Amino acid sequence: MTGITDEGIEIDRDFAAPPEAVFDAWVTRESFARWFGGKEVDVPLDELDYRAEAGRAWSALMVLPNGHAIAWAGEFLEVERPTRLVMTLTDRPEEAARARLVITLEPSAAGTRMRMTQETPGFTTEQREGVLAGWQTFIDVIAEILG
């Protein structure tokens, strides 16, 4: 299922690539910088602290086409190559609250089936729809990267 859930959002997506390649797209710093935010957004490597290790914090700066910058932060909770990644994220690093993001990968006839869920506590339905649309744009770029 792809859509809004009681807890947040959920996206199911198939990739014509093995689970290891999809996992690497999520956890490799350079790859993350290419797809996080979509095609029109810049995530400068010199502003990206992103090493996928359980218990390690991460941070990124997302520079929008209009020059506006959004700071992101979170923590890697579980890193189980190539089947599971659990992390937190927020675009309000000064606040303690973080949304939980879970990515699971399994082999499929096409290559890999990815299921992604993100909590959206306190979000309106409209905000959840925006989060869902944003992630789908990001994941489209992952698909392009993987070929």
N, C-alpha and C positions, 0 to 999 in steps of 0.2 A: 504494500500500500504506500502511496505517496499522498501526504495531506496533513491536515490538522488533527491532532490527538488531544485527549484530555490534559496531557502533561506538556504538550508543545507541538513539535513537528516530527514527521517521519518521511524519509525518502528512500525508496528502493530504486536501484539503478543497476543495469547490466553494462559491463565493459568488455570489449573484445581484447582483453589482456589478462594474463595470469594474476592471481591474488598478490603475488610478490610485487609485481609492477604497480598495482593499484595502491598497495600498502606504502610502497616507496614514494608514490606521488603525495601521499599524506604526510610522511615523516621526513622527507628530504628537504632541507632548508631552501635550496634553490628552486625546487619544484613548488613548494608552498608559496614562495614569493611570486611565482608566475601565475598561480591560479587564485590565490586568496584575494577576494575583491572583484574578480572578473577581469575581463580583457582591458577595460578602460582605466583600471586602478593600478597605481604603482605601489609596490611594497619594497622600499629600498633595502638592500641587503645590509647596509651599514646601520640600519635601524631595526634589524630583525635578530632577536635572540631566540633561537628555535632549535633545540636539540631534544629529540624524542627519547626521553629516559624517564621512567616512572619516578615521581616525586620531584621532578625538575620543573621550575617555572619557565614560562615563555612570554615573550612580548614582541609586538610588531607595531609598525606605523603604517597606516593605509593612507595614501595620498590620492585624493579624488581628482578627477579632471579639472575641477574648478579651483584646485589648489588647497581646498579644505583638507585637514589631516585628522584622522581618527586613530587614537591610541588603543591598542588591544593588549590584553594580558590574560594569562591563565596558567594552568598547571597540567602536566601529563600525569595521569593517575595509573593507567595500565598501558603497557606497550608489549603486545604479544604478536610478534611477526610470524606469519603474515595474515593473521585472522582477526585481530581485535586491537582497537585503539580507543582509549577512554581519556578524555581531557576536559578541562573546563575552559571557559572563555567569557570575556566581558569587554564591552567598549567603554566601560567606566572603571578604569584600573584603580582609581582612588577609593572606590567602594569595595567592601569585602565580598559582596554577593557575586557568585559565578554561576553560569549555566553549565550543566553537564552535557557533553557531546559524546555519543557512543557510535563508533563505526565498527561494523562486523563485516567480514569478507568471507565468502565461500566459493569454491570452484563451481562453475555452471557450464552448461553446454556452450554458451557464448564466450566464456572465459572466466568472468567473475561476477557474482551477484553481491552488491554492496547494499547494506541497510544502515542508514544513518538516522539517529534520533537526537533531538536537542530539546532540553527543557526550556520552557519560556514562562517562568513563574511571574504572575502579575500582568502578563501581556494581554491586550485585548485581541479579539479575533482578527481585527484588521492588522495589528502588529504581527501576529503569528503568520498571517498571509504574506506580509512583507518579508519576514525571516525566511519563509519557505521559498518565495520567489528569488530572494538573494542567493540562498544556497544552491538552488537549481542552476542559476547563472554560473556560480563558481564551479559546480560539478560539470557543467558543459565544457569548461576550459580544461578540467582534468581529462575528460574524454578526448579532447583535441590533442593534448599532450601525449596521451597514450596511443594515439593513432587509431 
